């Protein structure tokens, strides 16, 4: 097995795991998967479901970025500069998605603190 093929398979495995995790989070909501950002029981069920959908979509976007990078790096395996530039774009994209997701989760938790649901 060549190095390019093993790299492709390992990246596609990570992308597949992210797709499975995204599907689980979309179905069950964020509680149990996203720790340390507040108490999920204080959120309304509709807000929890919407938050789970947003988190699942971010997981799908990360999986698409990783799969796209795997395919592109396999196509241009001989050109190290192109693979390096694509790796940089992958890192920037995943970092941006992760930071955006943390910001979204903090905003949802702050809105839950303001809205006590009648308590």
Biopython code that builds the backbone (N, CA, C, O; Angstrom):
import numpy as np
from Bio.PDB.StructureBuilder import StructureBuilder

atoms = [
    (1, "UNK", "N", (0.857, -1.178, 0.000)),
    (1, "UNK", "CA", (0.000, 0.000, 0.000)),
    (1, "UNK", "C", (0.893, 1.228, 0.000)),
    (1, "UNK", "O", (1.821, 1.335, 0.802)),
    (2, "UNK", "N", (0.610, 2.140, -0.893)),
    (2, "UNK", "CA", (1.421, 3.349, -0.998)),
    (2, "UNK", "C", (1.035, 4.343, 0.100)),
    (2, "UNK", "O", (-0.004, 4.224, 0.750)),
    (3, "UNK", "N", (1.898, 5.303, 0.269)),
    (3, "UNK", "CA", (1.645, 6.322, 1.294)),
    (3, "UNK", "C", (0.427, 7.171, 0.937)),
    (3, "UNK", "O", (-0.344, 7.551, 1.818)),
    (4, "UNK", "N", (0.249, 7.470, -0.358)),
    (4, "UNK", "CA", (-0.905, 8.275, -0.769)),
    (4, "UNK", "C", (-2.212, 7.532, -0.519)),
    (4, "UNK", "O", (-3.200, 8.128, -0.091)),
    (5, "UNK", "N", (-2.215, 6.221, -0.790)),
    (5, "UNK", "CA", (-3.425, 5.435, -0.593)),
    (5, "UNK", "C", (-3.754, 5.299, 0.890)),
    (5, "UNK", "O", (-4.920, 5.385, 1.277)),
    (6, "UNK", "N", (-2.743, 5.089, 1.714)),
    (6, "UNK", "CA", (-3.006, 4.981, 3.158)),
    (6, "UNK", "C", (-3.481, 6.317, 3.728)),
    (6, "UNK", "O", (-4.335, 6.348, 4.615)),
    (7, "UNK", "N", (-2.930, 7.418, 3.220)),
    (7, "UNK", "CA", (-3.386, 8.738, 3.646)),
    (7, "UNK", "C", (-4.830, 8.970, 3.232)),
    (7, "UNK", "O", (-5.632, 9.488, 4.010)),
    (8, "UNK", "N", (-5.161, 8.582, 1.993)),
    (8, "UNK", "CA", (-6.528, 8.725, 1.501)),
    (8, "UNK", "C", (-7.506, 7.920, 2.358)),
    (8, "UNK", "O", (-8.556, 8.425, 2.754)),
    (9, "UNK", "N", (-7.156, 6.679, 2.637)),
    (9, "UNK", "CA", (-8.050, 5.823, 3.427)),
    (9, "UNK", "C", (-8.212, 6.330, 4.860)),
    (9, "UNK", "O", (-9.310, 6.286, 5.413)),
    (10, "UNK", "N", (-7.133, 6.804, 5.454)),
    (10, "UNK", "CA", (-7.251, 7.303, 6.829)),
    (10, "UNK", "C", (-8.091, 8.582, 6.892)),
    (10, "UNK", "O", (-8.882, 8.757, 7.818)),
    (11, "UNK", "N", (-7.924, 9.467, 5.921)),
    (11, "UNK", "CA", (-8.723, 10.691, 5.905)),
    (11, "UNK", "C", (-10.189, 10.395, 5.618)),
    (11, "UNK", "O", (-11.070, 11.020, 6.210)),
    (12, "UNK", "N", (-10.464, 9.461, 4.727)),
    (12, "UNK", "CA", (-11.851, 9.097, 4.448)),
    (12, "UNK", "C", (-12.501, 8.403, 5.640)),
    (12, "UNK", "O", (-13.709, 8.528, 5.844)),
    (13, "UNK", "N", (-11.714, 7.671, 6.430)),
    (13, "UNK", "CA", (-12.241, 7.063, 7.657)),
    (13, "UNK", "C", (-12.647, 8.133, 8.659)),
    (13, "UNK", "O", (-13.701, 8.033, 9.288)),
    (14, "UNK", "N", (-11.821, 9.147, 8.806)),
    (14, "UNK", "CA", (-12.158, 10.257, 9.703)),
    (14, "UNK", "C", (-13.408, 10.979, 9.215)),
    (14, "UNK", "O", (-14.273, 11.337, 10.014)),
    (15, "UNK", "N", (-13.503, 11.192, 7.913)),
    (15, "UNK", "CA", (-14.685, 11.859, 7.356)),
    (15, "UNK", "C", (-15.938, 11.025, 7.600)),
    (15, "UNK", "O", (-16.987, 11.576, 7.935)),
    (16, "UNK", "N", (-15.845, 9.719, 7.440)),
    (16, "UNK", "CA", (-17.000, 8.848, 7.690)),
    (16, "UNK", "C", (-17.410, 8.872, 9.158)),
    (16, "UNK", "O", (-18.601, 8.871, 9.468)),
    (17, "UNK", "N", (-16.445, 8.894, 10.054)),
    (17, "UNK", "CA", (-16.764, 8.981, 11.484)),
    (17, "UNK", "C", (-17.445, 10.299, 11.827)),
    (17, "UNK", "O", (-18.358, 10.328, 12.653)),
    (18, "UNK", "N", (-17.014, 11.382, 11.205)),
    (18, "UNK", "CA", (-17.665, 12.672, 11.427)),
    (18, "UNK", "C", (-19.093, 12.676, 10.901)),
    (18, "UNK", "O", (-19.970, 13.291, 11.507)),
    (19, "UNK", "N", (-19.339, 12.003, 9.789)),
    (19, "UNK", "CA", (-20.696, 11.912, 9.254)),
    (19, "UNK", "C", (-21.583, 11.135, 10.224)),
    (19, "UNK", "O", (-22.714, 11.543, 10.488)),
    (20, "UNK", "N", (-21.082, 10.021, 10.755)),
    (20, "UNK", "CA", (-21.860, 9.231, 11.718)),
    (20, "UNK", "C", (-22.125, 10.046, 12.984)),
    (20, "UNK", "O", (-23.244, 10.049, 13.496)),
    (21, "UNK", "N", (-21.114, 10.729, 13.485)),
    (21, "UNK", "CA", (-21.295, 11.562, 14.678)),
    (21, "UNK", "C", (-22.283, 12.689, 14.409)),
    (21, "UNK", "O", (-23.108, 13.006, 15.266)),
    (22, "UNK", "N", (-22.208, 13.293, 13.239)),
    (22, "UNK", "CA", (-23.148, 14.354, 12.877)),
    (22, "UNK", "C", (-24.577, 13.843, 12.826)),
    (22, "UNK", "O", (-25.500, 14.528, 13.267)),
    (23, "UNK", "N", (-24.769, 12.631, 12.285)),
    (23, "UNK", "CA", (-26.122, 12.063, 12.232)),
    (23, "UNK", "C", (-26.647, 11.774, 13.633)),
    (23, "UNK", "O", (-27.821, 12.011, 13.915)),
    (24, "UNK", "N", (-25.794, 11.267, 14.507)),
    (24, "UNK", "CA", (-26.224, 10.998, 15.883)),
    (24, "UNK", "C", (-26.610, 12.284, 16.606)),
    (24, "UNK", "O", (-27.622, 12.331, 17.305)),
    (25, "UNK", "N", (-25.814, 13.306, 16.439)),
    (25, "UNK", "CA", (-26.103, 14.571, 17.115)),
    (25, "UNK", "C", (-27.371, 15.201, 16.546)),
    (25, "UNK", "O", (-28.158, 15.775, 17.299)),
    (26, "UNK", "N", (-27.585, 15.108, 15.248)),
    (26, "UNK", "CA", (-28.818, 15.660, 14.661)),
    (26, "UNK", "C", (-30.056, 14.957, 15.196)),
    (26, "UNK", "O", (-31.093, 15.589, 15.396)),
    (27, "UNK", "N", (-29.955, 13.666, 15.426)),
    (27, "UNK", "CA", (-31.124, 12.916, 15.904)),
    (27, "UNK", "C", (-31.363, 13.079, 17.401)),
    (27, "UNK", "O", (-32.506, 13.237, 17.830)),
    (28, "UNK", "N", (-30.312, 13.041, 18.189)),
    (28, "UNK", "CA", (-30.461, 13.017, 19.647)),
    (28, "UNK", "C", (-30.252, 14.359, 20.321)),
    (28, "UNK", "O", (-30.527, 14.498, 21.512)),
    (29, "UNK", "N", (-29.781, 15.328, 19.600)),
    (29, "UNK", "CA", (-29.526, 16.629, 20.193)),
    (29, "UNK", "C", (-28.130, 16.693, 20.775)),
    (29, "UNK", "O", (-27.430, 15.681, 20.808)),
    (30, "UNK", "N", (-27.714, 17.848, 21.232)),
    (30, "UNK", "CA", (-26.335, 18.024, 21.672)),
    (30, "UNK", "C", (-26.035, 17.455, 23.054)),
    (30, "UNK", "O", (-24.870, 17.198, 23.358)),
    (31, "UNK", "N", (-27.041, 17.249, 23.903)),
    (31, "UNK", "CA", (-26.762, 16.775, 25.242)),
    (31, "UNK", "C", (-26.112, 15.396, 25.172)),
    (31, "UNK", "O", (-26.530, 14.528, 24.405)),
    (32, "UNK", "N", (-25.084, 15.220, 25.988)),
    (32, "UNK", "CA", (-24.331, 13.990, 25.967)),
    (32, "UNK", "C", (-23.148, 14.036, 25.027)),
    (32, "UNK", "O", (-22.221, 13.242, 25.183)),
    (33, "UNK", "N", (-23.141, 14.933, 24.057)),
    (33, "UNK", "CA", (-22.041, 15.036, 23.115)),
    (33, "UNK", "C", (-21.223, 16.309, 23.310)),
    (33, "UNK", "O", (-20.025, 16.319, 23.029)),
    (34, "UNK", "N", (-21.841, 17.363, 23.780)),
    (34, "UNK", "CA", (-21.173, 18.651, 23.923)),
    (34, "UNK", "C", (-21.153, 18.992, 25.414)),
    (34, "UNK", "O", (-22.169, 19.393, 25.980)),
    (35, "UNK", "N", (-20.004, 18.829, 26.031)),
    (35, "UNK", "CA", (-19.882, 19.050, 27.469)),
    (35, "UNK", "C", (-19.162, 20.364, 27.758)),
    (35, "UNK", "O", (-18.415, 20.874, 26.922)),
    (36, "UNK", "N", (-19.393, 20.894, 28.932)),
    (36, "UNK", "CA", (-18.631, 22.040, 29.402)),
    (36, "UNK", "C", (-19.126, 23.391, 28.938)),
    (36, "UNK", "O", (-18.518, 24.407, 29.274)),
    (37, "UNK", "N", (-20.194, 23.442, 28.188)),
    (37, "UNK", "CA", (-20.674, 24.734, 27.718)),
    (37, "UNK", "C", (-22.033, 25.084, 28.311)),
    (37, "UNK", "O", (-22.763, 25.900, 27.749)),
    (38, "UNK", "N", (-22.368, 24.488, 29.415)),
    (38, "UNK", "CA", (-23.617, 24.852, 30.070)),
    (38, "UNK", "C", (-24.514, 23.666, 30.326)),
    (38, "UNK", "O", (-24.181, 22.521, 30.019)),
    (39, "UNK", "N", (-25.661, 23.972, 30.897)),
    (39, "UNK", "CA", (-26.648, 22.964, 31.246)),
    (39, "UNK", "C", (-27.677, 22.880, 30.123)),
    (39, "UNK", "O", (-28.447, 23.818, 29.916)),
    (40, "UNK", "N", (-27.696, 21.770, 29.401)),
    (40, "UNK", "CA", (-28.586, 21.613, 28.265)),
    (40, "UNK", "C", (-30.023, 21.395, 28.691)),
    (40, "UNK", "O", (-30.936, 21.589, 27.888)),
    (41, "UNK", "N", (-30.249, 20.996, 29.938)),
    (41, "UNK", "CA", (-31.620, 20.737, 30.382)),
    (41, "UNK", "C", (-32.424, 22.029, 30.509)),
    (41, "UNK", "O", (-33.654, 21.984, 30.538)),
    (42, "UNK", "N", (-31.758, 23.168, 30.585)),
    (42, "UNK", "CA", (-32.480, 24.446, 30.692)),
    (42, "UNK", "C", (-32.999, 24.943, 29.362)),
    (42, "UNK", "O", (-33.795, 25.882, 29.320)),
    (43, "UNK", "N", (-32.568, 24.338, 28.284)),
    (43, "UNK", "CA", (-33.029, 24.777, 26.969)),
    (43, "UNK", "C", (-34.372, 24.151, 26.632)),
    (43, "UNK", "O", (-34.670, 23.031, 27.047)),
    (44, "UNK", "N", (-35.160, 24.869, 25.891)),
    (44, "UNK", "CA", (-36.424, 24.330, 25.400)),
    (44, "UNK", "C", (-36.131, 23.197, 24.418)),
    (44, "UNK", "O", (-35.098, 23.219, 23.748)),
    (45, "UNK", "N", (-37.017, 22.211, 24.321)),
    (45, "UNK", "CA", (-36.766, 21.090, 23.399)),
    (45, "UNK", "C", (-36.550, 21.532, 21.955)),
    (45, "UNK", "O", (-35.729, 20.953, 21.244)),
    (46, "UNK", "N", (-37.279, 22.547, 21.522)),
    (46, "UNK", "CA", (-37.118, 23.043, 20.155)),
    (46, "UNK", "C", (-35.724, 23.631, 19.945)),
    (46, "UNK", "O", (-35.114, 23.427, 18.896)),
    (47, "UNK", "N", (-35.222, 24.361, 20.943)),
    (47, "UNK", "CA", (-33.889, 24.948, 20.851)),
    (47, "UNK", "C", (-32.822, 23.856, 20.862)),
    (47, "UNK", "O", (-31.832, 23.948, 20.136)),
    (48, "UNK", "N", (-33.018, 22.827, 21.679)),
    (48, "UNK", "CA", (-32.071, 21.710, 21.696)),
    (48, "UNK", "C", (-32.028, 21.012, 20.341)),
    (48, "UNK", "O", (-30.953, 20.667, 19.852)),
    (49, "UNK", "N", (-33.178, 20.806, 19.742)),
    (49, "UNK", "CA", (-33.245, 20.138, 18.445)),
    (49, "UNK", "C", (-32.557, 20.993, 17.372)),
    (49, "UNK", "O", (-31.809, 20.478, 16.542)),
    (50, "UNK", "N", (-32.819, 22.297, 17.401)),
    (50, "UNK", "CA", (-32.195, 23.201, 16.431)),
    (50, "UNK", "C", (-30.678, 23.244, 16.626)),
    (50, "UNK", "O", (-29.921, 23.268, 15.656)),
    (51, "UNK", "N", (-30.244, 23.255, 17.882)),
    (51, "UNK", "CA", (-28.814, 23.248, 18.171)),
    (51, "UNK", "C", (-28.171, 21.957, 17.688)),
    (51, "UNK", "O", (-27.065, 21.972, 17.149)),
    (52, "UNK", "N", (-28.865, 20.840, 17.881)),
    (52, "UNK", "CA", (-28.356, 19.572, 17.376)),
    (52, "UNK", "C", (-28.231, 19.566, 15.870)),
    (52, "UNK", "O", (-27.292, 18.984, 15.327)),
    (53, "UNK", "N", (-29.166, 20.206, 15.185)),
    (53, "UNK", "CA", (-29.094, 20.289, 13.727)),
    (53, "UNK", "C", (-27.914, 21.138, 13.277)),
    (53, "UNK", "O", (-27.235, 20.804, 12.306)),
    (54, "UNK", "N", (-27.672, 22.236, 13.985)),
    (54, "UNK", "CA", (-26.538, 23.102, 13.626)),
    (54, "UNK", "C", (-25.223, 22.356, 13.858)),
    (54, "UNK", "O", (-24.326, 22.406, 13.016)),
    (55, "UNK", "N", (-25.104, 21.668, 14.987)),
    (55, "UNK", "CA", (-23.877, 20.926, 15.278)),
    (55, "UNK", "C", (-23.680, 19.814, 14.247)),
    (55, "UNK", "O", (-22.566, 19.596, 13.770)),
    (56, "UNK", "N", (-24.759, 19.115, 13.905)),
    (56, "UNK", "CA", (-24.662, 18.072, 12.888)),
    (56, "UNK", "C", (-24.224, 18.629, 11.543)),
    (56, "UNK", "O", (-23.415, 18.012, 10.851)),
    (57, "UNK", "N", (-24.750, 19.785, 11.168)),
    (57, "UNK", "CA", (-24.350, 20.414, 9.906)),
    (57, "UNK", "C", (-22.875, 20.798, 9.907)),
    (57, "UNK", "O", (-22.201, 20.679, 8.884)),
    (58, "UNK", "N", (-22.372, 21.257, 11.048)),
    (58, "UNK", "CA", (-20.957, 21.597, 11.146)),
    (58, "UNK", "C", (-20.112, 20.328, 11.006)),
    (58, "UNK", "O", (-19.064, 20.347, 10.360)),
    (59, "UNK", "N", (-20.567, 19.228, 11.610)),
    (59, "UNK", "CA", (-19.841, 17.956, 11.463)),
    (59, "UNK", "C", (-19.826, 17.509, 9.997)),
    (59, "UNK", "O", (-18.805, 17.029, 9.505)),
    (60, "UNK", "N", (-20.956, 17.666, 9.303)),
    (60, "UNK", "CA", (-21.009, 17.315, 7.887)),
    (60, "UNK", "C", (-20.076, 18.197, 7.065)),
    (60, "UNK", "O", (-19.425, 17.714, 6.139)),
    (61, "UNK", "N", (-20.007, 19.477, 7.392)),
    (61, "UNK", "CA", (-19.109, 20.389, 6.678)),
    (61, "UNK", "C", (-17.645, 20.010, 6.909)),
    (61, "UNK", "O", (-16.834, 20.059, 5.985)),
    (62, "UNK", "N", (-17.313, 19.634, 8.142)),
    (62, "UNK", "CA", (-15.947, 19.191, 8.424)),
    (62, "UNK", "C", (-15.621, 17.921, 7.642)),
    (62, "UNK", "O", (-14.530, 17.784, 7.089)),
    (63, "UNK", "N", (-16.577, 16.995, 7.602)),
    (63, "UNK", "CA", (-16.364, 15.755, 6.848)),
    (63, "UNK", "C", (-16.171, 16.054, 5.368)),
    (63, "UNK", "O", (-15.333, 15.430, 4.717)),
    (64, "UNK", "N", (-16.933, 16.998, 4.831)),
    (64, "UNK", "CA", (-16.789, 17.358, 3.420)),
    (64, "UNK", "C", (-15.428, 17.992, 3.154)),
    (64, "UNK", "O", (-14.802, 17.709, 2.133)),
    (65, "UNK", "N", (-14.968, 18.843, 4.061)),
    (65, "UNK", "CA", (-13.641, 19.448, 3.904)),
    (65, "UNK", "C", (-12.556, 18.383, 3.910)),
    (65, "UNK", "O", (-11.644, 18.415, 3.083)),
    (66, "UNK", "N", (-12.651, 17.441, 4.839)),
    (66, "UNK", "CA", (-11.627, 16.401, 4.952)),
    (66, "UNK", "C", (-11.657, 15.492, 3.724)),
    (66, "UNK", "O", (-10.606, 15.155, 3.177)),
    (67, "UNK", "N", (-12.844, 15.098, 3.291)),
    (67, "UNK", "CA", (-12.950, 14.240, 2.109)),
    (67, "UNK", "C", (-12.459, 14.970, 0.857)),
    (67, "UNK", "O", (-11.795, 14.372, 0.011)),
    (68, "UNK", "N", (-12.781, 16.253, 0.739)),
    (68, "UNK", "CA", (-12.289, 17.039, -0.392)),
    (68, "UNK", "C", (-10.778, 17.158, -0.387)),
    (68, "UNK", "O", (-10.139, 17.066, -1.436)),
    (69, "UNK", "N", (-10.207, 17.362, 0.786)),
    (69, "UNK", "CA", (-8.751, 17.428, 0.889)),
    (69, "UNK", "C", (-8.129, 16.085, 0.528)),
    (69, "UNK", "O", (-7.107, 16.034, -0.156)),
    (70, "UNK", "N", (-8.746, 14.996, 0.988)),
    (70, "UNK", "CA", (-8.206, 13.668, 0.677)),
    (70, "UNK", "C", (-8.195, 13.420, -0.822)),
    (70, "UNK", "O", (-7.206, 12.936, -1.372)),
    (71, "UNK", "N", (-9.290, 13.752, -1.478)),
    (71, "UNK", "CA", (-9.355, 13.562, -2.922)),
    (71, "UNK", "C", (-8.382, 14.452, -3.672)),
    (71, "UNK", "O", (-7.709, 14.006, -4.601)),
    (72, "UNK", "N", (-8.308, 15.713, -3.265)),
    (72, "UNK", "CA", (-7.417, 16.649, -3.943)),
    (72, "UNK", "C", (-5.957, 16.252, -3.746)),
    (72, "UNK", "O", (-5.169, 16.288, -4.691)),
    (73, "UNK", "N", (-5.594, 15.875, -2.520)),
    (73, "UNK", "CA", (-4.199, 15.509, -2.272)),
    (73, "UNK", "C", (-3.823, 14.229, -3.009)),
    (73, "UNK", "O", (-2.657, 14.033, -3.353)),
    (74, "UNK", "N", (-4.793, 13.364, -3.253)),
    (74, "UNK", "CA", (-4.534, 12.158, -4.045)),
    (74, "UNK", "C", (-4.320, 12.522, -5.522)),
    (74, "UNK", "O", (-3.476, 11.933, -6.197)),
    (75, "UNK", "N", (-5.090, 13.492, -6.010)),
    (75, "UNK", "CA", (-4.955, 13.889, -7.419)),
    (75, "UNK", "C", (-3.642, 14.599, -7.714)),
    (75, "UNK", "O", (-3.044, 14.378, -8.768)),
    (76, "UNK", "N", (-3.190, 15.438, -6.810)),
    (76, "UNK", "CA", (-1.966, 16.220, -7.037)),
    (76, "UNK", "C", (-0.859, 15.763, -6.095)),
    (76, "UNK", "O", (-0.128, 16.586, -5.544)),
    (77, "UNK", "N", (-0.736, 14.467, -5.914)),
    (77, "UNK", "CA", (0.228, 13.924, -4.950)),
    (77, "UNK", "C", (1.668, 14.297, -5.276)),
    (77, "UNK", "O", (2.503, 14.370, -4.374)),
    (78, "UNK", "N", (1.969, 14.531, -6.526)),
    (78, "UNK", "CA", (3.342, 14.855, -6.906)),
    (78, "UNK", "C", (3.754, 16.286, -6.607)),
    (78, "UNK", "O", (4.949, 16.573, -6.545)),
    (79, "UNK", "N", (2.818, 17.177, -6.422)),
    (79, "UNK", "CA", (3.124, 18.591, -6.207)),
    (79, "UNK", "C", (2.954, 18.927, -4.724)),
    (79, "UNK", "O", (1.838, 19.125, -4.244)),
    (80, "UNK", "N", (4.059, 18.987, -4.023)),
    (80, "UNK", "CA", (4.026, 19.198, -2.568)),
    (80, "UNK", "C", (3.490, 20.581, -2.201)),
    (80, "UNK", "O", (2.855, 20.741, -1.159)),
    (81, "UNK", "N", (3.738, 21.575, -3.043)),
    (81, "UNK", "CA", (3.245, 22.928, -2.731)),
    (81, "UNK", "C", (1.729, 22.983, -2.770)),
    (81, "UNK", "O", (1.113, 23.616, -1.913)),
    (82, "UNK", "N", (1.118, 22.333, -3.746)),
    (82, "UNK", "CA", (-0.343, 22.325, -3.829)),
    (82, "UNK", "C", (-0.964, 21.578, -2.661)),
    (82, "UNK", "O", (-1.971, 22.011, -2.101)),
    (83, "UNK", "N", (-0.359, 20.455, -2.297)),
    (83, "UNK", "CA", (-0.876, 19.689, -1.155)),
    (83, "UNK", "C", (-0.715, 20.505, 0.129)),
    (83, "UNK", "O", (-1.599, 20.498, 0.985)),
    (84, "UNK", "N", (0.394, 21.195, 0.260)),
    (84, "UNK", "CA", (0.615, 22.039, 1.436)),
    (84, "UNK", "C", (-0.379, 23.182, 1.522)),
    (84, "UNK", "O", (-0.894, 23.490, 2.597)),
    (85, "UNK", "N", (-0.645, 23.809, 0.389)),
    (85, "UNK", "CA", (-1.630, 24.903, 0.361)),
    (85, "UNK", "C", (-3.026, 24.381, 0.670)),
    (85, "UNK", "O", (-3.789, 25.034, 1.381)),
    (86, "UNK", "N", (-3.367, 23.205, 0.140)),
    (86, "UNK", "CA", (-4.671, 22.611, 0.431)),
    (86, "UNK", "C", (-4.768, 22.231, 1.909)),
    (86, "UNK", "O", (-5.829, 22.373, 2.517)),
    (87, "UNK", "N", (-3.669, 21.750, 2.486)),
    (87, "UNK", "CA", (-3.652, 21.435, 3.914)),
    (87, "UNK", "C", (-3.845, 22.674, 4.774)),
    (87, "UNK", "O", (-4.520, 22.630, 5.803)),
    (88, "UNK", "N", (-3.244, 23.782, 4.342)),
    (88, "UNK", "CA", (-3.431, 25.041, 5.053)),
    (88, "UNK", "C", (-4.891, 25.492, 4.988)),
    (88, "UNK", "O", (-5.457, 25.922, 5.993)),
    (89, "UNK", "N", (-5.499, 25.392, 3.800)),
    (89, "UNK", "CA", (-6.917, 25.744, 3.665)),
    (89, "UNK", "C", (-7.810, 24.821, 4.490)),
    (89, "UNK", "O", (-8.804, 25.269, 5.062)),
    (90, "UNK", "N", (-7.462, 23.537, 4.554)),
    (90, "UNK", "CA", (-8.213, 22.599, 5.389)),
    (90, "UNK", "C", (-8.136, 23.003, 6.852)),
    (90, "UNK", "O", (-9.147, 23.014, 7.553)),
    (91, "UNK", "N", (-6.940, 23.332, 7.309)),
    (91, "UNK", "CA", (-6.758, 23.733, 8.704)),
    (91, "UNK", "C", (-7.531, 25.011, 9.012)),
    (91, "UNK", "O", (-8.168, 25.110, 10.060)),
    (92, "UNK", "N", (-7.482, 25.970, 8.129)),
    (92, "UNK", "CA", (-8.216, 27.226, 8.330)),
    (92, "UNK", "C", (-9.720, 26.962, 8.334)),
    (92, "UNK", "O", (-10.441, 27.508, 9.169)),
    (93, "UNK", "N", (-10.193, 26.136, 7.418)),
    (93, "UNK", "CA", (-11.624, 25.836, 7.342)),
    (93, "UNK", "C", (-12.142, 25.121, 8.579)),
    (93, "UNK", "O", (-13.184, 25.492, 9.120)),
    (94, "UNK", "N", (-11.425, 24.101, 9.031)),
    (94, "UNK", "CA", (-11.873, 23.367, 10.213)),
    (94, "UNK", "C", (-11.774, 24.237, 11.459)),
    (94, "UNK", "O", (-12.649, 24.181, 12.324)),
    (95, "UNK", "N", (-10.731, 25.029, 11.559)),
    (95, "UNK", "CA", (-10.599, 25.937, 12.713)),
    (95, "UNK", "C", (-11.725, 26.960, 12.726)),
    (95, "UNK", "O", (-12.291, 27.252, 13.779)),
    (96, "UNK", "N", (-12.048, 27.502, 11.564)),
    (96, "UNK", "CA", (-13.154, 28.462, 11.481)),
    (96, "UNK", "C", (-14.477, 27.835, 11.866)),
    (96, "UNK", "O", (-15.270, 28.448, 12.581)),
    (97, "UNK", "N", (-14.727, 26.618, 11.400)),
    (97, "UNK", "CA", (-15.964, 25.928, 11.774)),
    (97, "UNK", "C", (-16.022, 25.658, 13.273)),
    (97, "UNK", "O", (-17.063, 25.839, 13.904)),
    (98, "UNK", "N", (-14.904, 25.226, 13.837)),
    (98, "UNK", "CA", (-14.880, 24.932, 15.278)),
    (98, "UNK", "C", (-15.092, 26.202, 16.105)),
    (98, "UNK", "O", (-15.860, 26.192, 17.067)),
    (99, "UNK", "N", (-14.425, 27.281, 15.741)),
    (99, "UNK", "CA", (-14.595, 28.537, 16.482)),
    (99, "UNK", "C", (-16.007, 29.094, 16.317)),
    (99, "UNK", "O", (-16.592, 29.603, 17.273)),
    (100, "UNK", "N", (-16.548, 28.997, 15.118)),
    (100, "UNK", "CA", (-17.922, 29.432, 14.901)),
    (100, "UNK", "C", (-18.914, 28.607, 15.706)),
    (100, "UNK", "O", (-19.888, 29.146, 16.230)),
    (101, "UNK", "N", (-18.675, 27.313, 15.808)),
    (101, "UNK", "CA", (-19.558, 26.446, 16.579)),
    (101, "UNK", "C", (-19.501, 26.770, 18.067)),
    (101, "UNK", "O", (-20.533, 26.801, 18.736)),
    (102, "UNK", "N", (-18.313, 27.010, 18.582)),
    (102, "UNK", "CA", (-18.194, 27.372, 19.998)),
    (102, "UNK", "C", (-18.896, 28.697, 20.260)),
    (102, "UNK", "O", (-19.578, 28.839, 21.275)),
    (103, "UNK", "N", (-18.745, 29.662, 19.371)),
    (103, "UNK", "CA", (-19.449, 30.934, 19.519)),
    (103, "UNK", "C", (-20.957, 30.761, 19.492)),
    (103, "UNK", "O", (-21.674, 31.383, 20.276)),
    (104, "UNK", "N", (-21.438, 29.914, 18.586)),
    (104, "UNK", "CA", (-22.875, 29.645, 18.510)),
    (104, "UNK", "C", (-23.376, 28.983, 19.794)),
    (104, "UNK", "O", (-24.424, 29.362, 20.317)),
    (105, "UNK", "N", (-22.636, 28.000, 20.304)),
    (105, "UNK", "CA", (-23.060, 27.307, 21.527)),
    (105, "UNK", "C", (-23.065, 28.240, 22.738)),
    (105, "UNK", "O", (-23.948, 28.154, 23.591)),
    (106, "UNK", "N", (-22.087, 29.120, 22.806)),
    (106, "UNK", "CA", (-22.086, 30.100, 23.904)),
    (106, "UNK", "C", (-23.274, 31.049, 23.801)),
    (106, "UNK", "O", (-23.877, 31.402, 24.815)),
    (107, "UNK", "N", (-23.608, 31.461, 22.590)),
    (107, "UNK", "CA", (-24.747, 32.357, 22.399)),
    (107, "UNK", "C", (-26.051, 31.653, 22.775)),
    (107, "UNK", "O", (-26.934, 32.272, 23.369)),
    (108, "UNK", "N", (-26.180, 30.380, 22.440)),
    (108, "UNK", "CA", (-27.384, 29.626, 22.808)),
    (108, "UNK", "C", (-27.488, 29.492, 24.321)),
    (108, "UNK", "O", (-28.575, 29.624, 24.882)),
    (109, "UNK", "N", (-26.374, 29.232, 24.977)),
    (109, "UNK", "CA", (-26.406, 29.102, 26.439)),
    (109, "UNK", "C", (-26.722, 30.442, 27.113)),
    (109, "UNK", "O", (-27.426, 30.473, 28.123)),
    (110, "UNK", "N", (-26.210, 31.542, 26.566)),
    (110, "UNK", "CA", (-26.532, 32.852, 27.136)),
    (110, "UNK", "C", (-28.006, 33.173, 26.969)),
    (110, "UNK", "O", (-28.622, 33.763, 27.857)),
    (111, "UNK", "N", (-28.574, 32.787, 25.832)),
    (111, "UNK", "CA", (-30.008, 33.019, 25.646)),
    (111, "UNK", "C", (-30.815, 32.155, 26.605)),
    (111, "UNK", "O", (-31.899, 32.555, 27.029)),
    (112, "UNK", "N", (-30.306, 30.977, 26.953)),
    (112, "UNK", "CA", (-30.998, 30.124, 27.921)),
    (112, "UNK", "C", (-30.920, 30.725, 29.317)),
    (112, "UNK", "O", (-31.845, 30.566, 30.114)),
    (113, "UNK", "N", (-29.819, 31.415, 29.619)),
    (113, "UNK", "CA", (-29.703, 32.071, 30.920)),
    (113, "UNK", "C", (-30.693, 33.221, 31.046)),
    (113, "UNK", "O", (-31.233, 33.455, 32.127)),
    (114, "UNK", "N", (-30.942, 33.947, 29.944)),
    (114, "UNK", "CA", (-31.886, 35.054, 29.990)),
    (114, "UNK", "C", (-33.334, 34.555, 30.042)),
    (114, "UNK", "O", (-34.183, 35.132, 30.722)),
    (115, "UNK", "N", (-33.588, 33.487, 29.319)),
    (115, "UNK", "CA", (-34.945, 32.946, 29.231)),
    (115, "UNK", "C", (-35.041, 31.743, 30.159)),
    (115, "UNK", "O", (-34.596, 30.653, 29.797)),
    (116, "UNK", "N", (-35.598, 31.911, 31.318)),
    (116, "UNK", "CA", (-35.669, 30.853, 32.329)),
    (116, "UNK", "C", (-36.854, 29.945, 32.134)),
    (116, "UNK", "O", (-37.066, 29.059, 32.963)),
    (117, "UNK", "N", (-37.641, 30.109, 31.088)),
    (117, "UNK", "CA", (-38.816, 29.286, 30.805)),
    (117, "UNK", "C", (-39.807, 29.283, 31.964)),
    (117, "UNK", "O", (-40.330, 28.238, 32.349)),
    (118, "UNK", "N", (-40.051, 30.451, 32.503)),
    (118, "UNK", "CA", (-41.028, 30.581, 33.564)),
    (118, "UNK", "C", (-40.513, 30.262, 34.949)),
    (118, "UNK", "O", (-41.306, 30.178, 35.887)),
    (119, "UNK", "N", (-39.236, 30.086, 35.111)),
    (119, "UNK", "CA", (-38.677, 29.777, 36.450)),
    (119, "UNK", "C", (-38.153, 31.006, 37.112)),
    (119, "UNK", "O", (-37.651, 30.936, 38.234)),
]
sb = StructureBuilder()
sb.init_structure("model")
sb.init_model(0)
sb.init_chain("A")
sb.init_seg("    ")
for serial, (resi, resn, name, xyz) in enumerate(atoms, 1):
    if name == "N":
        sb.init_residue(resn, " ", resi, " ")
    sb.init_atom(name, np.array(xyz, "f"), 0.0, 1.0, " ", f" {name:<3s}", serial, name[0])
structure = sb.get_structure()
